Amino acid sequence: MTLRTAQIETAIHDIHDFFTDWVGGRCPGDAETFQRNALERISDDLVAIFPAGRRFGKEDFKGYMSSIYGSNPDFRIKIRDIRVNHVNSSMAVVNYQEWQKAAKDSDEPNNGRITTMVLGEKSSGGIEILQVHETWLPQEVVAAGDFHF
């Protein structure tokens, strides 16, 4: 079965909505909630590269996210301009813009990035994130951006 665009878009929005709620303390902070909403959506072999070049795997991600639960109630993420570039029966390569407001762990609290994400179909059904690579949006784009979200 080919991954569907709506399924891909939902997966992207769902995990970012969860990140926002987790960091903001707007969801339960227990291990089961984190497992169901984050870890089950991420491949055990995850490779994530953030805009400054820092590389994370799944265990790094788990440790970091566990440490920041409820640390920033003002933090928000807005996903824009999702583009499914390549898709076949089991994988998709997607680009989108991720805009962050009140981010404490970024040089600029209001920032934007272009993300390339590789998603794969899980053998049990559903989608998992295999790889993420982020690059900062140009400063002039961020300066003209809309942070009313």
C-alpha positions, -999 to 999 in steps of 0.1 A, spaced: 0 0 0 13 34 -9 16 59 19 -12 85 15 -5 123 16 -32 128 43 -17 101 64 18 116 61 5 151 69 -14 138 100 17 121 113 37 153 110 11 174 127 4 149 154 40 145 166 46 182 166 14 189 184 25 164 210 59 180 213 43 214 220 19 199 246 48 179 262 71 209 265 43 231 276 31 206 303 -4 205 287 -6 167 286 2 140 312 39 137 318 40 100 324 61 74 305 31 57 289 19 90 274 54 97 261 58 61 247 24 62 229 27 97 214 64 100 207 85 69 210 61 46 191 62 70 162 100 70 159 122 43 145 147 26 168 173 36 142 163 73 141 188 98 128 179 134 136 202 163 126 192 197 140 200 231 124 232 237 143 245 202 133 238 183 165 229 147 158 204 127 179 193 91 180 162 77 196 178 73 230 192 108 229 158 121 220 141 102 248 165 115 274 163 151 262 125 152 259 121 135 293 141 163 309 121 192 294 85 181 302 65 212 312 96 235 310 81 261 287 43 267 287 47 295 261 64 272 235 45 267 202 52 251 169 35 258 136 40 234 106 36 251 72 40 242 36 42 204 37 55 189 4 56 152 -2 85 149 -26 89 111 -30 65 84 -20 63 47 -27 47 17 -10 67 19 22 85 52 24 81 90 19 105 119 18 88 151 29 98 188 33 80 213 55 86 245 74 86 243 112 81 277 129 88 279 166 77 306 190 93 311 225 118 283 220 142 283 249 168 259 234 174 279 202 196 310 197 165 328 185 134 321 205 112 328 175 127 309 146 120 289 115 135 259 99 131 238 68 128 201 77 134 171 55 118 140 70 119 104 59 89 83 70 84 46 67 55 23 70 56 2 101 51 -36 97 23 -33 123 7 -5 103 10 32 107 40 55 100 73 59 118 99 86 115 132 73 102 152 104 97 150 142 102 173 169 90 167 205 97 182 237 83 175 273 94 152 294 72 170 325 59 169 354 85 149 376 61 122 350 58 120 346 96 120 383 101 90 387 78 72 356 92 40 354 111 44 343 147 7 347 156 0 311 165 
